[in-house]
Amino acid sequence: RGKRQRFVDKNGRCNVQHGNLGGESSRYLSDFFTTLVDLKWRWNLFIFILTYTVAWLFMASMWWVIAYMRGDLNKAHDDSYTPCVANVYNFPSAFLFFIETEATIGYGYRYITDKCPEGIILFLFQSILGSIVDAFLIGCMFIKMSQPKKRAETLMFSEHAAISMRDGKLTLMFRVGNLRNSHMVSAQIRCKLLKSRQTPEGEFLPLDQLELDVGFSTGADQLFLVSPLTICHVIDAKSPFYELSQRSMHTEQFEIVVILEGIVETTG
């Protein structure tokens, strides 16, 4: 049989596309931090480099404008004149002064003098702006690196589920295992059955979600995942599969989505 298009792929990616929402871009921009975290790595790095480059060029231009308006560029080599920033002759030297100040390198060759109140104000603004940019971008990169998507690569699910008798009951079973030595704290597993159905009132639900009991009532859904475990769903009168025959199992259009939640021990 040809493969049906899945609602959720084996790697966990949801095949969902939103359309005709109206104002979708503005909604994403209103939560810009989460949008930035969700972007691909190449766009994250591009925005990271672009933001710092623009901020550096802007602040260096401000220092150059102050020096230009005060006439420091023409009198920089006059020993009897006190400029706003010592030894700033042009834009490259203003840019170097900004980098030395922002990175707290402090080579000692360029420095602010006490004859320049506008320079002191700009220095305070530069410190505040630099702290905000650092906190925003470094926080974004840290959160993106600590996302649990890659941790899921070492969580193994069985490729196929099986239905057989266990403890005298017809049971749907699959296995899950953790390849790493670090534990999954408070691991819990849930199963959702996705299928279309029609209500008694005639309403058609194209993607109805039903919960499959994998031990919620007995606590079996709380996993101690130190070795591969077999997850069981008993097909009883409460199960959505109770009225399906073996033949109808092959013809019915449905999908089972397994959700494993837990706290990564090493990163929290």
N, C-alpha and C positions, 0 to 999 in steps of 0.2 A: 504493500500500500504506500501511496505517496504521503509524505509527511505533511500533517496539518500545520497551519500557522499557529504558533502558540501565543497565548496572552503574556506569559512570562517565560523567557528562555531559560535554558539549563544554567546559564551563568548568572541568572538573577535579573537580567535586564528586562524591563517591561516594554512591550511593543505597543505603546500608546502614543498617539499624536493628538494634540489639542488643536481645535480649529473653531473659527467663528465666535471667539470669546469676546473680542472688543477690548481695546486697551491692554493687550497682553504685555506689550513691551514696557509700559509704564508700571505694571504690576511687578515685573521682574526688577525694574530699576528702583522701586520703592524699598525692596529688600536687597540692596546691592551687595551686601556682604555675603549672603547666602548664594546669590547668583555668581559671585566671583569664586567662591569655594567650589561650586558645581561645575565650573568651566573645565575644559581639558587643560592638561599641564602646559601645552604650548601657548595657549592664550593667557594662562596665569603668568608664565614667565615673561611674555610680551608686555602685559600690563605692568608687571613688577618693574621691568627695566624702563619702560616708557614713563611711568610715574616718577621714578627717581630722576631720570634724565630731565624731564620737564621741570620738576621742582628745583633741581640744581641750577639749570640754565636761568630760570626765573629769578631765583635769589641772587645768583651772580650778577644778573643784569641790574638788579636793584642796587647792589653795592657799586656797580660801575656808574649808574645814573647819579648816585649821591656824589661820587668822586668827580663826575663830569660837571654837575651843576655847581659844585663848590670851586671848581677850577683846580682840583688837586692833580689832574693828569698833566697839566702844563708846569706845575710848580713842585712836582714830586722830587726832583733832584736838588731843590733849593733847601740847604741845611737850616736856614733861618725861618722856614715856613713849617707850620704844624698842620699836616693834612688830617682828614678824617680817619683814614687807615694808612698807616705808614707803608711805604714801598709798594703802592698800587699805582702802576703806570698805564695800564690798558685793561682790556676785558680779560685776557688770559690770566693776568696777575690777580684781578678781582675774583675770577673763578677759583684760582688756587687758594686765595684767602678764605673763600666760603668753604671749600672742601676741608681745609685745615681746621676751621672753626667747627663745622658740622661733625667731622670725624674725631674731634678733640685731639688732633695730632700735635698742633702747637709747635711749629718749627722755630718760632720766635723771631722770624724775619719780618712778618707782617702782623700788625696788631692795631686795635682801635685806640685812638687817643681820647683824652677827656675834653677836647675842643669840638666834639661832634655829637650833640644830643640826638640828632636824627639817626646816626649810626647806632647809638645805644638802643633806641627804640626798635630799629630794624633787627638788631641782634636778639632782642627779646622775642620779637615776632618769629624770627628764624628758629629759635630754640623750641617755641611752642609748636610751630608747623612741623618741624622735623620730628618731634616726639609723636605727633598725631600720625604722620605718614608711616613712621617706623612701627608704631603699635598696630596700625590697620594692616599693613602689608605683611609684616612678620607674623602677626596673629593668623592671618589668612593662610599663609604658607604652612604654619605649624599645624593648623586644623586639617588642611588638605593632606599633609603627610601622615597624620594620625588617623585618617578615616579607616574604618574597618573593612573596606572593600577588598583589599589585598589579603587581609587575614582570612577571608572566606575562601581563598584559594586552597588552604590546607584543611578545609572542612569537606569531607567526602560524603556524597549521597549515592545510593545505589542507582544505577542507570534505569532500572525498571522496577516497578512494584509487582508483587505476586499475591495471589489469593489462594489460600489453602486452609485446611483445618488445623487449629491449634487449641489445645485444651477443650476439645469437643465443640468448638465454635468456628464458624466460617469467618476468616480474618483476612483483611487487607494488610500486607506487611511490606516494609522497606527498611533499609539500614542507613545509619548515619555514623560517621566516625571522625575523630579529630587526629590529625597527623602530628601535631606539635605536642611537646611535653608540657607546655604551659596550659593550664586548665581554662575552661570556659565557666566562669562563675555565674551562678543562678541561671543556668541554661534551661530554656523552655522551648518546647516545640508545639507548633499549631499547624493544622491542615485546613485549607479552604477548597471547597468544591465549586468550580465556576462552570455554569451551564445556563442555557436559556430556558425559560419556562413561561407558561401562560397562566395567569391567575384565574380563579373562578369567575371574576368579573369581566374577563376577556382582555385584560391588559397583558401585553407581551413585554417580558423583561429579558433583554438580550444578554445580560451578563449578571445573572443572579448569583450571590455568594452564600454558600451554606457552610456551616462549621462541621468538620468531621471530628468526632470524639476520638482522641488518641490517648485517653487516660486522664481527662480533666477531673472527672468525678473521683478517681482513685489516687490522683497525684502522680500518675505515671508519666505525665507530660513534663514533669520537673526532672531533668536529666543530670546524671553524674557521669559526664562524658569523658571517662578515662580510657575506655575501650569501645570498639564499635558496638552499637546498640541496635536492636531490631524494634522498630516502632510499629505498633499494632492498632488497627481500627476494626473493632468487632462489627460485622455486618448483621445487626439485629433489627428488630422492628423499628427502632429509632433511626437507623442508618438510611441515607438517601439511596443506597445501592440495594435495599432490601427487596424491592420489586423488580430488579433487573436480572435477566437470565444471562447465561454465559454468552449466548449469541448476541443479545442486545448490548452487552458490554462492548462489543466490537463495532457496533453501528451507532451507538449514542455519541453525541457531540458534547464532550465535557473535558475538563482539565482539573487536575489536582495540583494545588500550589502548596508547597511545604515551607514553613517559615520557622527558622531556628534563631532564637534571640538569646543573647547572653552578654556578659561583661568580659572583655579580654583582660586576663589577669595581669599581663605585663604593662599595659598602658591605661587600663581603666576605661 
